[in-house]
Amino acid sequence: MSGLRSAMHKGKRAGLEVIETAKPKRKRSKTTVKQEESTAVSSPSSYHTFPDPADVVQLRSQLLSWYDKEQRELPWRTLALTESDLNIRTYAVWVSEIMLQQTQVATVIDYYNKWMKRWPTVQDLAAATLEEVNQMWAGLGYYSRGKRLHEGAHKVVSQMKGQMPRTVDSLLKQLPGVGRYTAAAVGSIALGEVTGAVDGNVIRVLCRLRAIGADCTSPAVTEALWSLANTLVDPERPGDFNQAMMELGARICTPKGALCSQCPVQTHCRSYHKVCVKQEQNSKKLLRKGGRDTSNLPDIEDCINNITCLLCPLEPWDNELGVQNFPRKLAKKPPRVERTLTCVVSRPGEEGEDEYLLIQRPNKGLLAGLWEFPSLLLEEENSEMKQKRSLRDEVSRVLGTHLTENLLQYVGEVVHIFSHIHQTYVVYSVCLKEADTHTQTENTQWLTRSALLEAAVSTGLKKIVKLYDSVDSVNKASKEGKRRKHTDVKKDEKLQSSKKKGLGGAKSGGRQLTLSSFFKTVKEECC
């Protein structure tokens, strides 16, 4: 069988070479490419699918048995199982899925518990302000997600009579920020709809199970993965099955260091089988070099259409990668590098506690609606003097007053990495008197330290505050040290002065002794 397959491969390659040399290369139209991709997706090689229904049944059983024993206890899973109100259950799962986008489970748990305690129903969330939502979301990242939840809650209450959508299609069409995966996850977990759900973890699991190594963002691979997910999903427990697939990708079939020995569906994994065969072949080749007979080398089953298959990898197999050959990820575009001038402006508060000036960002774009210190994007690398002048002008504009450059003190730099931006904050500080702060604009506010840390601010701002505090404490310690040193010098001077005054003794009454009286005193003491 292997010999026949090899001959077929050689024949196909030879045939293709003849065709290429006989005909000039022509640029294919976009329509032709789409038709080819559509044909390939509609009928992918059986190597990349599950053609045997018995295999599907077995995989479901193995995966769900593992999940029942090994699943993590997570608050949204508990709520989905125990909440009888369909509206609340759908709302709760929706919130969890939005929070989990691009965010680790461990980070989400605390935010989710606080959110559901404050807004347990979609009506409660709709009654909240966007400022309150941003404040609750602060530190979780990707802040537009919180805004979309808030907008969705408003829409459900005002346009849908407070009833959450009841199908995958309606979730996808009616809720802002809900895509194909989120709709499928909420539909299967909360509503029991029989549909697969393909997220990053599931992509990795399916690609390894069926040896799909092409670019997983391509239309051909995307549709093939969704087709696989819909084939495999358990009709009796669709929500549990989808969560089990995600759990498997998060804990066992990880991006690096996959725990293949603990995988419950290892017998169905083509990439694991290929690793084992490759290892055996390599070991037998070493034995052959030693003069031992290794004629029965194991054969690796591959896709017979790999020359034209849109699901097969373009790169050759890498022994060092093992199962990580699937999927092969494209190199990420490096993040954009930015430098931003920012100023921590403080003033004495009414109750003795310092207050800090914050400005609200625009409602669209990066960190939309959050509060920050007065800032200015640095277009080009300038000298410290030019930076201070630019930042002084910006702070003066916000306050409606004129500040001198010598008020700005350099604090340091803070690096914060967004998904697509490598941001460096160049931090300065200004300490103002009350008279300097009588004017302010609509989108500004003065907050105490405790109120600032509880406001809707980003993680980057909290890093700036931490740097400011560390430098401020050092400066205070330095000033305190100088003050103590000055006090100690004064004490030493007083002590030396008192010693000089006391040199004449009490009998002299503070007058300077004559030489004869001095010797007389000494003689009396000796006697």
N, C-alpha and C positions, 0 to 999 in steps of 0.2 A: 504493500500500500504506500509506504514511504517512498519507494523507488518510482512508482507511478506518479505521485504528487510532485516529486522532484523533476521528473521528465516534463510534466505539464508546465511547471514553472519555467523551465528552460525553453520550452516551445513558445510560451507566451512572450518571454523576453526577446527571443529571436524574431518572432513575428512583429513585435513592436518596433524592433530595430530596423527591420526591412521597410516597414511602413514609414518610419521617420526619415529614412534615407531616400525613399521613393517620392515622398511628397514634401513640398516646401512647408515650413511652419507658418500657420495662420493664427492670428489673434482671435481667440474665441469671444463671442459677444457675451454680455452679462446674462442674457436670456438663456443662452446655451449652457453656461456654467450653472445657472440656477436649475435648469432642467436635469443636468447630470447629477447635481447634488440631490435633487428631489428623488430621482430614480434610485440613487444609492441608498438614501435614507429609507425609502419605502420598502426596499428589499435588501437589507444588510446581510452579510454572510452569517450563516448559522453559528460560526465560530464566535461571533460577538453577541449572540442572543441566547435564549433558553428554549431551544426547539422541543425539548422533552418535557411535557407537563409534569411528569413524576419528579423531575429535578426541582421544579418550581414549588411543588407541594413540600418536598423535603427541606428545601431552603427556608421556607416560611416557618416550618415546625422547629428547625434547629435555631433559627434566629430568635423567635419568640420565646422559646424555652430558656435561652440564655438571658434574654431581656428580663423575663420574670424573676430570675434569680439575681441578676447583676445590676439592674437599673438603679440610678441615683435617685434619691428622694429630693425632688425639686418642688417648690411651692406651687408653680403653675400646673404641674402634673397632678399634684394632690387636689388642687381646686377643680381641675377638669374631671377628675374621677368622682368627687364628692358633691359638687354643685348641681342641684337638680333643676335650677332655673336656667333654661336654655339661653336666654338673653344675657344673663350674667356670665355664664360659662363661655359663650362666644366672645364677649367683651374681654374677659380675663385672658383667654388664649391669644386673642388679637394683641393685647398689650404686651404679653410675654414675647411673642414673635417679633414685634417691632423692636423691642428692647434688645433682643438677641442678635439682631442684624449687625454684623461686623464687631460684635462684643462678646467677650468670654463669659461663660455661665457664672463663674465665681464672682465676677464684677456685677452681674445683673441681679443676683439674688436679693441683696440688701435694697437696691433701688425698687425692685418689684414689690417687695413686702411693704415698703413705705408708701408706694404709689397706691396699692390696693387698699391699704388701711385708710388713706385719705380720700380716695375716689373709688369706692367699691362697685359703683355702677356707671354706666355710660352717661346717665343723667347727672351724676355728681361731677364727672369730668367736664361735661358741657357747661356747667354752672361756674366752673373755675375761670380765672383770667389767664391769658397767655403768660403774663409775668409770673404767676404762681406755678404754671407748668414749667417754664424755663428755670425757675428757682429749684424745683424738684429734680429736674433733669441735669442740673449743673454738675459737671464732672464725668458724665456718662459718654460724652462725645457724640458726634453726628447729630447736632442739635435740631436739625430740621425734622428729625423723627418725632420728637415731642410735639412740635408744631402740627405735624400731620395727624397725630393722634387727636389733638385738640380740635382740629378742623373736622376730622371724621366724626367725633362725638357731637359737635354742633349740627352736622348734617343729619346724623341719625335722629337726633331729638327734634330738629326743626322741620325736616323734610320726610322722615320715615316713621313718624309717630313713636319714636323711641325704641323701635324694633331693629335689632341688628340683622344684617342680611342672613338668609337661611341656606344659600347655596354657594358653591365655589365661584360660579360665574357672577353672581350678584356681589359677592365680596370683592372680586376683581374690578368690577365696573363702578361700584358705588362708593368705595372707601378710598380716600386719597392716600398715596404712599403704599398701597397694597399691590404687589406684583404677583406673578404666576406662582412662585414658591409660597409666599405668605398666604395667599388665598387657598392653596392646596393644603397647607399645614393646618390652618384654622378650620377649614372644611372637614378634614379627616379627623382631627383630634376633638374638636368641639361638637361637630355636627354628624360625625360618623359617615361622611361621604367616602365612597370607595374610589380614591384617587391617590396616585403616587405623589411624592413631594421631593424635589431635587434641590438640595442646598450644597454648599461646598463640601461637607463631609460625605454626603451621598454621592456626589460626583466622583470623589476619590474611591469610594468603595466599589461602585459600579464599574469604573474604569479598570480596576484591578481584577475584579471578578471575571470580566469578559475581555481583558487585554485590549482595552481601547486606549491607544497612545497618541492619537492625533490631538491637535489643539482643542481643548475642551470648551473653548468659547466659540468655536465655529458652528454655523447653523446645523451642519450634518451631525456633529457630535451631540449638540444640545438636544436635537429631536430624538436621536437614538437613545440618549439617557432617559428622557421623559417616557419614551416608549417602553424601555426596560422597567422603569419604576412602576408604571401602570400595569405591566404584566406581572410583576412580582408581588404587589401589594396584597395583603391578606383581606379578602372580602368580609370576613367576620370581625377582624380587629384592625381596620385600616390606620387608625390613629396610633395604636401601639406599634404596629409594624413600621410606620414612618419614623417614629421616635426611636425605635430599635436600630434602624439603619443609621440615624444620626448619632446615636450612642456608640455604635460600632466604629464609626469614623472618628469620633472624638476620643475614644479610649483605647481601641485596639488597632484599627487600620489608620494609624496616624501618618501625617506627612513624612516624618522621619522616624526611624526606629520602630517600625510596625511590629506588633507582638503577634506574629503569625501563628506561633505555637498555641496561643490562647483563643484563636479565632473560631467561632462556632460554625462558620460556613466555609472553612478552609478547603473542604473536598470539592467545592464548586469554583475555586479560584484558579483561573488560568495563569495568572502571573505567578502565583506561588508554585504551581506545577512546573512552570517554565524555569523558575529559579532552581528547583530541585533537580531537574533534568540537566540543566547547564552545569551545576555543581558536580553531578555524577560524570558527565562527559569530560569535564576538566580533570577530574581525579583519574579517570581511566586513560586519558591522554598521557598523564604523568607516568602511569604504570607501563604504558606502551613504550615510552622512552627508556624504561628500565628493562625492556626485553620480554615483557609478559603479554600474553594474548588478550586483546580487548576488541575482538571482532564484533561482539554484540553490544554496540553502543546504543543507548536508548534514543528514540526518535522524539523530536519536539513537534507537537501538533501546532500548526500555524494556520492563519487565514489563507485559503487558497487563492483569494483575490487580492493579496496584499499589494500587488503592483498598482492596481487602480482603486483599491478600497480607501474610502475617505475616513475610515475609523482607525486604520493601522498607523503606527508611528512612522515618521519620515526618517528619524535618526536610528542608527544601528543600536542593537542591544548593548547595554553597558553592564558588565558583570558586577562592578562595584556598587551600582545603584540597586540591584535586586528588584524587589517589587516596586521600588520607586521609579522604575522605568515607565510605570503607568500611574497617573497620566504625566506626560511631559509638559511642564509649564513654560510659557513664553517668558523671556526676561522682562521684569517689570521696568516701566519707565521711571527713571530716577526722579525723586521729588523736586519740585521747584524750590530754589533757594531764595529766601527773603530775609531782609533785616528791617526791623521796625524800631523806631525811637519811641520810648514810652516814659512817662513821668509820673512818679508817685507824689501827688500834691496833698499836703496835710495842713491843717489849721487847728488851733485850740478849740475844743468843743465847749458848749455851754456848761456841761457838768464836769469839766476838767479833763475829759477823755478826748484824745485827738480824733479828728474826723478826716475822711479821705474823699477826694473828688473822683466821681465815676461818671462816665459818659456811656449812653446806650448806643449800641451798634445798629446799623440799618436793619430793617425787617427781612431783607433778602441777602443771600450770600453767606460767606463764612461767618460762623458764630452769630447768626442772625438773632437780633433782639437781646443779646447778652450785654452785660455791663463791663466796661474796661476802664483802665486809666487813660488819660489823654495820650493819644498815640499818633504817629506819623510814619507812613511807609517810607523807608530810605531808598530812594531811586538809584543812587550811586554812592560809592564810598567817599565820604567827606571827612575833613579834619574834625577834630573834637570841637573846635571853635564854631565851625559852620553847623555842626549837629546841634550844639547848644543854642545857636541863634535861631535855627529853624524850629526847634522844640519850644523855645521861649515864645516865639511868635504865635505858635499854635495854642499854648496854654494861656497866653495873654488874650487871644481871641475868644477862648471859651469863657474866661473870667470877666471879659470886658474891661480889662485894666492893663496897664503897661508894667511888665516885669523887666528887671535888669538881668543880664546874663550871669552875673556873679551869684545870683540866688540859686541857680541850678548846680547841683552837686552830682558828680558821676558816682553811680552805685556799682555797676558791673553788667554782666551779660547773662541772659538766661536762654537756653535752647529748648524748644518744644517742637516735637515732630507730629505733624498732622499726617493723614494718609497720603496726601499729595504735595505737602509743603514742608520744607525744612526751615522752620522759623527761628530766628535769633532776635530776642528782645534786648536792645541796648537801653539800659535803665538809668534814669536820672531821678533826682528827688528835689522837691522844693518845700520848705517850711514857711508858711505865710502867717502874717498877723491877721487878726479879725478884720481890720480896716481894708485889707486887700481883697476881700472875698464877698463884697456886697452884691455883685452882679453875676447872674448865671442864666443859661439858656434852658429851654423846656426839657431837653433830654439829658440833663445833668442832675446829680444828687450828691449830697454829702452824707457819708455813712461812718459810723464808728467801726472799730476793728471787728467786734463781734458781729455786727450787722452785715459788714462787708463779706465775711466768710460764709454767711448764710444766704447771701443774695444770689441772683442768677449770674454767676461769673464762671469763667472757664478755668480749666486746670492750669493753663498757661499763666493766668493772672495770679493764681495761688502760688505758683512757683516764684513769680516776681515778688510777692509779699514775703515769702520765705527768705529770699535773697536780701530784700530790704531790711528785714528784721535782724538777720545775721550781721550785716554791715552796721546797722544802727546800734546793736548791742556792743559791737567792737568799739565803735566811736564813743559810746557812753562809758565803757570801761576805761578807755584811754583818757577821757576827760576826767573821770573819777580818780584815776591814777595820778594825773597831773595835779589835781586839786589836793589830794592827800600828800603828795610830795611837797607841794607849796606850804601846806599846813605844818608838815614835819619840819621843814626848814625854819619856819617861824618859831616853832617850839624850841628848836636847837638854839636859835639866836637868843631867845628869852632865857634859856637855861645858862648859856655862856655869860649873859649879862648879869644874871643873879649870882653866879659864882664869883664874877669879878667884884660885884658889890659886897659880897660876903667875905672877901679876902681879909678885910680889916678886923673882923670879929665884932661881937656885940658891944664890947667895952668901948670901942672907938666911936660908937654912936653914928657910924656912917662916915666919919671924917677920915681923911688919909693920915696914916701914922707917920711920925718922924722916924728917922733911922735909929735914934737912941731909944725911943719908946718901943720899937720893934724888938731890939735885942733884949730889952728889959723884960718884955712879955715872954720871950722864949726862955730866958733864964728862970723866970718864976715857974713856968710849966715843967722845966727839967727838975727843979727842986721838989 
